[in-house]
Amino acid sequence: VTEQRIVSAFREAEAEKTILFMDEGDAMLATRANATHSWQTSQVVTLMHEMEHFNGILVMASNFAQNLDVAALRRFTFKIQFDFLDNKGKLHFYKVFFEHRKLPALNAQEKKLLEGITNLTPGDFRNVRQQICYLDSGSVSNADLLKALQEEVTNKQQYALTSEFNTQKRIGFTGI
């Protein structure tokens, strides 16, 4: 069924002359060397075949490009990597995500704190905005937002470290 849906998606996009976007592409184009079921291999082969014969634009996103099948990588005309935000990007996303809060502009010290937060992504700003939306019972300051951004990155880095060594980081409540 998955193979039929893949073919159908390509046919529909081509017929409608639309861009075909696939998110989390590594899930569908994982290296066949690690396949444990025949359907995993046939899914990759079907997708690569459709990519080769597609008369349109395919955009695929992945946070794990290293997990993509090597043969699949050759089928992409362009491979673009988005890195963490630079200082200009950090300021831009700070304004975009938090300007509705009507806070004073970041002062020089706050800008320096924001610039010092490494590995920030637009998703981190989104998560902090959502946290504020759900938890805000009053006013939030620039200091609160900067602290939340730093915590978001710290949590992300801690999870990545524990995942890298195949250990489980407990999430949620422990014994009460």
C-alpha positions in Angstrom: 0.0 0.0 0.0 2.8 2.4 0.8 4.3 2.0 -2.6 1.0 2.7 -4.2 0.7 5.9 -2.2 4.1 7.0 -3.2 3.3 6.5 -6.9 0.0 8.3 -6.4 1.6 11.3 -4.7 4.1 11.8 -7.5 1.4 11.4 -10.2 -0.9 13.9 -8.5 1.9 16.5 -8.0 2.9 16.1 -11.6 -0.7 16.4 -12.9 -1.4 19.4 -10.8 2.0 21.0 -11.5 2.7 21.4 -7.8 5.7 21.0 -5.7 5.9 17.7 -3.9 7.2 18.2 -0.3 8.1 15.3 1.9 9.0 16.0 5.5 11.2 13.6 7.5 12.5 12.1 4.3 15.0 9.9 6.2 12.0 7.8 7.4 11.1 6.9 3.8 14.6 6.9 2.2 16.5 5.2 5.0 19.6 3.2 4.0 18.7 -0.2 2.7 21.7 -1.6 4.5 19.8 -1.4 7.7 16.5 -2.8 6.4 15.1 -5.7 8.3 11.9 -6.2 6.3 11.5 -6.5 2.5 8.9 -3.7 2.5 11.6 -1.2 3.7 13.7 -2.0 0.7 10.8 -1.9 -1.8 9.7 1.4 -0.4 13.1 3.0 -0.9 13.4 1.5 -4.4 9.9 2.7 -5.4 10.6 6.2 -4.1 13.9 6.4 -5.9 12.3 5.2 -9.1 9.6 7.9 -8.8 12.2 10.5 -8.1 14.0 9.7 -11.3 10.9 9.8 -13.5 9.2 12.8 -11.8 8.6 15.8 -14.1 8.3 18.3 -11.3 10.0 19.6 -8.2 10.5 17.4 -5.2 11.6 19.0 -1.9 12.5 16.7 1.0 13.4 17.7 4.5 15.4 15.7 7.0 17.1 16.2 10.3 19.0 13.0 9.7 20.6 13.2 6.2 23.3 10.8 7.3 20.6 8.1 7.5 19.5 8.5 3.9 20.3 5.8 1.4 23.5 6.7 -0.6 21.8 5.9 -3.9 18.9 8.2 -2.9 21.3 11.1 -2.2 22.6 10.9 -5.8 19.0 11.6 -7.0 18.8 15.0 -5.5 20.0 17.8 -7.7 20.6 20.2 -4.8 21.4 19.4 -1.2 21.0 22.4 1.1 22.0 22.3 4.7 20.5 24.8 7.1 22.8 25.6 10.1 21.9 27.1 13.4 20.9 30.8 13.4 23.6 33.4 13.3 23.3 36.6 15.4 21.3 38.4 12.8 18.9 35.4 12.5 18.5 35.2 16.3 17.5 38.9 16.4 15.1 38.4 13.5 13.3 35.4 15.0 13.2 37.1 18.4 11.3 39.9 16.9 9.1 37.7 14.7 8.0 35.4 17.6 7.8 37.9 20.4 6.9 41.3 19.0 3.2 40.7 19.8 4.3 40.8 23.5 4.9 44.6 23.1 8.1 44.3 25.1 10.8 47.0 25.0 13.6 46.5 22.5 16.4 44.3 23.6 19.1 46.4 25.3 22.8 45.9 24.6 23.2 43.4 27.5 20.1 41.4 26.4 21.3 41.3 22.8 24.7 40.0 24.0 22.9 37.3 26.0 20.8 36.3 23.0 23.9 36.2 20.8 25.6 34.0 23.4 23.0 31.3 23.1 24.4 28.7 20.7 22.6 26.2 18.5 19.4 28.2 18.3 16.9 27.3 15.6 13.5 28.8 14.6 11.9 25.8 16.3 13.4 26.8 19.6 11.7 30.2 19.3 8.5 28.5 18.4 8.6 26.2 21.5 9.3 29.1 23.8 6.4 31.1 22.3 4.2 28.1 22.9 5.4 27.7 26.5 4.5 31.3 27.2 1.2 31.0 25.5 0.3 28.0 27.8 2.0 29.1 31.0 1.8 32.9 31.0 -0.3 34.2 33.8 1.0 37.8 33.6 3.7 39.8 32.0 6.8 38.2 30.5 10.1 40.1 30.3 12.9 39.9 27.8 14.9 38.2 30.6 12.3 35.5 30.9 12.3 34.9 27.2 16.1 34.7 27.0 16.2 32.3 30.0 13.5 30.1 28.3 15.5 30.1 25.0 18.7 29.0 26.9 16.8 26.3 28.7 15.3 25.1 25.4 18.7 24.7 23.9 20.1 23.1 27.0 17.3 20.5 27.1 17.8 19.8 23.5 21.5 19.2 23.9 21.0 17.0 27.0 18.5 14.9 25.1 20.9 14.5 22.1 23.7 13.4 24.4 21.7 10.8 26.2 20.2 9.5 22.9 23.6 9.3 21.3 24.7 6.7 23.8 21.4 4.8 23.7 20.5 5.6 27.2 17.1 6.8 28.2 16.5 10.2 29.7 13.4 10.1 31.8 10.7 12.5 30.8 7.7 13.2 32.9 7.0 12.3 36.5 9.0 10.0 38.7 7.7 8.1 41.7 5.3 10.1 43.8 
